[in-house]
Amino acid sequence: MKEQFRNLQIIFLGLLLGQLAFAVVANYVMINGVISDTGTLIYLVPAVMIGGTVAGFYIFNANLKKFAASESTLEAKFVEYRKNLFVRWAMLEIGSLLAIIAAIIEAKSVYFALFGLGLLVFSTTRPDILDFSKRFELKLADEQKLK
């Protein structure tokens, strides 16, 4: 089970570094020329980021709370945890990537600030054995299996 958490953490790191790499490329494109400046994205990007963050955390917490009440095996709980992590990460990443795209289109650094906020929120969702144990209220024997 510990190896599965390690795999989740590697996926998390890959997603995090992918966002950073995309931001670096976008910054390079932005510095070398403006594509267009519509001005409408300044409202859309924060709305998508906030909506995605709220939806991602709500879906994650609601699904895990519902599943935690069931009498399932440790492996089934982990599968549910992993599935909901992917959904939450996708919801968070949508806003961050949109902020980078907006920075490319409008060549404004304010979108990189929004991206930074999105990245900060994303970084708080790193998978953790203690969080898993707490969310599913694992028994001592199951906790020992994790460690």
Buried (B, 14 or more C-beta within 10 A) or exposed (E): BEEBBEEBEEBBEEBBEEBBEBBEEBBEBBEEEEEEEEEEBBEEBBEBBEEBBEBBBEBBEEBBEEBBEEEBEBEEBBBBBBBBBBBBBEBBBBBBBBBBBBBBBBBBEBBBEBBEBBBEBBEEBEBEBEEBBEBBEBEEEBBEEBE
